[in-house]
Amino acid sequence: MKKAWITVLGLMFMCKVLQAQSYHFSQFFSTPLLTNPANTGFLEGPYRIASNFRTQGQMGGGAYFTGYLSADFNLFQDRLSEYHKAGAGIYLMNDQSLNGALKTNAVGFSAAYHVPLDIHGDHSIGLGFQGVYHQRLIDYSKLSFGNQFGSAGYDPSLPIGEGLNNKSVGYFDVNAGMVYNIILEDRAFFGGVSVYNILRHTENVIEDEFRMPLRITAQAGAQFFIAEYSKAYFSITHMQQGEAKETTVGAAYGQQLTDGIKNEINIGLWYRYKDAVIPYVGYFWGGFQVGLSYDHTVSSLKTAAEVRNAYELTLLYKAFDKTAMKKLIPWY
């Protein structure tokens, strides 16, 4: 009986989380299209492929899993005016919780354009838009409810006694973002803001009608050389959706291991305010990047459906032209 009620509480908790805040990643710098549509196509080379896999435990229930894959392209490089950039991209997302009982699939298409603000192209501003289709599925056969426990024990054929009639719901939404970049020879800065769920789609997985609130994300960061072969990275991200707020701040140190193309190891630490400490280690070689992080929960919140520590693995590749690959690539 205890297991049944924990499962019900877990489902209730998941519904509240979905109503409060969309899925997200700790390594937001490896999910460019999910963080800000204006990041689309802001590259030195022709394309970028990024992936992220996050698994997170839950007390009294199954694990959470989120997978992300994206590709974006720097278009018309030989046709646009100098320092102008046009980008297009696509991303796929799969989110699972409660041992796969609740699933969300998403596919998003992005477009962005970046305009230089000075004759050298050091300063630029970009604007991006994104259209996303989501499908949310619930498999009630993987859940247990209190009404399904009778005198003879658990009977899955009994009605669940809950107002959960829809097994699938699909919806379309629109996102938009803007980013300002400063890229100099030995340092770079960026700041941006993005708005998600502009259409405020209706979710009717449960009987009560609910409209997903806007998610607003603001980001800023910097990276610069502190010695000939070492760099420092800083970033801050703030997200707000409905009554939920989240602020993450941190830094990383990067050490170039050899001369020539990028061969760098990164060690960093981020802190999500009143939630988690996130150590990070990454390795860069040429256009390849791999990163591993661990969310250590420090929140004082204790509930039956508490979300526990999380692991996150990212793999990213940026294609560069032959000229760029022959030298140390400073930033992008």
Secondary structure, 3 states (H helix, E strand, C coil): CHHHHHHHHHHHHHHHHHHHCCCCCCCHHHCHHHHCHHHCCCCCCCEEEEEEEEEEEECCCCCEEEEEEEEEEEECCCCCCCCCEEEEEEEEEEEEECCCCEEEEEEEEEEEEEEECCCCCCEEEEEEEEEEEEEEEECHHHCCCHHHEECCEECCCCCCCCCCCCCEEEEEEEEEEEEEEEECCCEEEEEEEEEECCCCCEECCCCCCEECCCEEEEEEEEEEEEECCEEEEEEEEEEEECCEEEEEEEEEEEEECCCCCCEEEEEEEEEECCCEEEEEEEEEECCEEEEEEEEEECCCCCCCCCEEEEEEEEEEEECCCHHHHCCCCCCC
